[in-house]
Amino acid sequence: MSLVTDFYAGRKVLITGGVGFIGSNLAHRLVERGAEVVVVDSMLRQYGARLENLDGIAERVDVNFSDVRDAHSLGYLVQGKDLIFSLAGQVSHIDSMRDPMTDLEINCHSQLSLLECCRRENPGVKIVFASTRQVYGRPRYLPVDEVHPVDPVDVNGINKFAAERYYSLYDKIHGVRSVSLRLTNTYGPRMDLVSDTKGFVGIFVRRALRGETIRVYGGGEQRRDFNYVDDVVDALLAAGANDAVYGDVFNLGHPKPLTLLEFVEALHEVADFEHEIVPFPPDAKAIDIGDYYGDFSKFQAATSWRPRVDVAAGLRQTLEYHRRLGVPDGSEA
């Protein structure tokens, strides 16, 4: 159950990237809570948008097929909204290095454009921005808290951090209230299982579902934290409902980090496949951050949020959902 019960009833909410993985899960929850929801999405397939993600609520949300890079439509869409969840983004670290200008446009320039639209058209709105733990780069200590130095190892992390700073600045100077949540590895129903460049979780789940060999880079001892998408939606809703968090940044995370091999073993409990240890490809090795898991105690203290779903239960629910939906074709990069 969400930490937020009746706050969103009747609220006018805009979700950018609302047909994608996290955005569509958030849309489902907001509709359940009685919010008036508008989702905007460019429907670029490589970013995970699937209209099937809105099955069950399609008649209860307004869908606008637009791109957050279009400031003209964005200026109209922000009008009259109580809250905006800024989830549209280019999330692939590899792609950010291969095509840095697109990453800059979506993850940085578009966020500044959104803030400018709100400053002009709706300065009283509240914005929750989905950032990333990638802003930290390679951890100097664990768990990583919000005072850890920021030193991104890829273009994605740089642009996400720049966007965070824009949000904080506009909150402080212009009064456009905003909060940034640094998400970690998120998985669950409606996740993108087609892309080979969004990180290992979607690739592992897809290959497990298809009974294909999972290739684990390096020794497999790298530690990560994992959040089930329902817990991430809880965090987004908690941030949107809590005025005390605005103007700040917060980590998400999980109290039980796993090595990649432990994650694979959890997948073995719900799917039949083989796995092997292979060397890192050079482009992935160059931006690998090693061990990472975050300290989310600051956000917990502010909102009472903590993850409720462990990886075993979350993977079981994820695979059950995607088996019903049908497993996509694809090959691991």
N, C-alpha and C positions, 0 to 999 in steps of 0.2 A: 504493500500500500504506500502511496506517495506520502511524503512528509507534509505536503500541502493538500488541504481538503477543499475548502470552499473559496479560497482567495480568488481563483480564476473564473468563477462563475460570472458570466456576463462581460468579462474583460475582452477588449478587442486586441487581438494578438496577430503579429506578422512573424512568419518564420521564413527566413531566407535559406535556400537549400532544403525546403520542406518536403521534397519528394525523395530525398536521399535517405541514407541509413538512419542517422540519429534524428534528423528533422522529421521524418515520417513517424517514428516512434513517439516523438514529442507531440506531434499533431494528434495522434490517436489519444494520448493521455489528456491533452487539453480539451478535445471534444468531449471526452468522458466527464471532464470537470465543468462542462457548460460554457466554455469560452467560445467567442466568435473568432474563428481562425481563418486567416488568409495565408496561403503558402505561395511562395514565389520560387521558381526553379527554371534554369535554362534548359533542363532536360538533356544535358550533355552526358551521353552514356558512360564515358570514361570516369565520370565523377559519381556514379552509383545511382542515378535517378531512375526509378522504375515506377510507372503509374500503379502497378500492382501493390506497391507499398501503401497505397491509400485505400485498398479494398476494405470495405466495411464502414468507411467514413467519407467516401468520395462525394456523397450527396450532402454532406454536412460541413464541408469546407469550400472556400473559394480558392481556386487554383489559377495563378497567373503565370503564364509561360513567358518569363522575362529573365534577363541576365543582370546580376548585380553590378555589372560594369556599365549598364545603361542608366546614367544619372537622371535622365528625363522621366523614365517610368518609375524609378526609385523615389523620386521626389513626390510623385502622386501616391505611391503605395504606403508611404510612412504616415500620411495624413490621418489624423483621428485615431491612431493606435495608442493603446495604453502601454503595451510592451512589445519589444522586438527581440527575437532570438536570432542573432547573427551567426548562422551555422554554415552558410554557403562558403566553400573554400576548396582550394587545391590542397589535398592532404598528403600527396606522395612526396617523400623526401628525395627519392631518385629522380622523379620527374622535375622537381624544382631545380635540380642541378642540370638536367638535360635541356630544360626550357625555362630559364630563370625569369624571362620577361612576362610570361603568362602567370607564373606564380606571383610576381610583383603586382600585376594588374588585379588579380583576384584576392590575394591575401593581404594586400596593403593598400593599394590605391582605391579599391572598391570600398574598403572599410572607412577610409577618410571621406570618400564620397557619401557614404551612408550617414556619417556624422554631420557633414555639411547639409545634407537634405533635412536631417532632423533639426539642426540648429535653425534653419530657415522656416521649415514647415510644421515642426512639432517639437519644440524645445522641452516640453514637459514629459516626453516619452522616457521609458526606462529600457535600457539595452543590456542583454546578456550576450557576451561574445565568447565563442568557443575557440580558445587558444590551444596550445600544445605543450607538453613537457619537453619538446624538442628545443625550446628556447634555451634550456640549460646546457646543452651540449653534453660532453663527457663528465659525469659526476666526479666531484672532488671528495665527496663524502656521501654516505647513505644513512638513513633515507634523506632524500633531497627536500629541503624546505624552501620557503619563498625567499629567504635571504641568501640562498646559494647564489654564487656568481652566475650571471647569464653570459654564455659563450657558445652560441650556436655553431654547429659543424656543417650546416647546409643552408641553402637559400631559403628554404621553407621556414626554418627557425628564425632567421633574421627578419623575414617579412612579418611573421606572426608577432614577434616581439615589437617591431615598429608599430604594428596595429594596436597592440596593447597600450603603447605609450600614447598614441593618438586618443584612444578611449579615455585613458586617465586624464589627459590634458583637457579634453572637452568637458569632462565631468567637473574638473577643478575650475576652469576658466569660463566656460559657457553654460555650465549647469545642466548639460545633457547627461543625465545619470547613467552610469554604465558600470559593469563589472566583468572581469575576464576570468574564465575558468581554464586552467591548464589541464587538458584531458590527457589521459594515458591510453594504453591499448584498450579499445572498446570493441566488444563483440556481442552478437545476439541476433535475434530475428531481424530480417530485412537488411542484413549487412551485405556489402558488395562482395560476391564470390567470383566475379569475373576478372577483375583487375589483377595483374601480376606485379604492380608497382606500389601498392598502398601498404606494404608491410607484410609480415609473415602470417598474421593471424587468419586473414581471409584465404590465403593460399593453403594453409594447413587444413582449415575446415573444409574447403572445396575438395582437396585431394583425399582427405579422410572419407568424405561422403562418397567419393567415386572409387574408393578402394585402391587408390594409387599410392606409390611410394612418396613419402614426405622427405624432402632433403633439408637437413638442419645444418645451417652454416656454422663454421667454427667447431668448437668442441661441444656446443649445446649446453654449456654451463652458465651462459649469460642469464642473469636474473631480470625479470620484468614483473610489473604489476598489471593486473587485468581487471577491467570493470565491465560487468554485464550492462547492457544498454538500459535496462529498467533503472538501475542505480544511477546511471548518468542522467537520465530524464529526471529522476528525483532531485539530483543536484541542480540541474537547470531550473526546475520549478522552485526549488528552495531559494536559489539566488534571485530569481525574479520577484519573489514575494517578500524579500527581506531588505528593507532600506538601509540597514546597517552595513551591508557589504559593498555598497556602491562606491566607486572611485578606487577600488582595490583589485588585487589579483590573488587567486587561490589555486592551490593544487587539488586535484582529485587523486585517488589512489586506492589501494587495497591493503589490508593489514597482513595478507599472506602472499608475498611475492613468490614466484615460481621460476625455476630454471626453464629454459626452452625444452629440455628433455622431460622435465616434470609436466609441462603443458602437453607435450606429445603423449605422455603416459595417461593423462586425464582423458585425452581424445581416444586412446585405445580402449577405454572403458565403454565407449558408446559407438565405436566404429572399428572395422577390421581393415587394417592396412599395414604396410611395412614402412620403416624409416631408415635413413642412413645419414651418417655424418659426412659432410663434404666441405671443401675449402670455400671461403668467401670469394665471390666474384670481386674483381678489383674495385668496381664502382660502388658496390655495397660496403666493402671493407673500409673505404676511404671515409665514409660518414657513419660507420657503426659507433655507437656510444658506449658499448660494453654493458656493464650492469647498470640498471636504473630501477629504482622504486621510490615513490614519493611519500612525503609526510603530509597528510591531509588534515592534521589536527587543527590548523588554523581555521579551515572551513567548517570543520565539525564544531568548533567552539562558537562560531558565528551563527550557525544554522541548525545544529544538531544532526547534520547529515553524516551518515556513515554507510558504506556499502553493505547490502544485506544478502547478496547472492554470492556463494562461493563458486569457484571455477567448475567443479564437477557438476553441480546442479545447472549452472549457466550453459555449459557445453551440451548437456543433455537436452535442454530446452531449445538451444540453437539448432542442433542437428534434427530434432523432431520437426521443427518448423520448416527447415529447408528441405527435408525429405518430402513433406507434404507439398511444398511448392514446386519441387523438381530441381535437380542439381544441374547447374549450367555447365556447358562445355568450357574448356580452357586448358591452357598448359602453363606450367610454372616457368617463370623466366629464369 
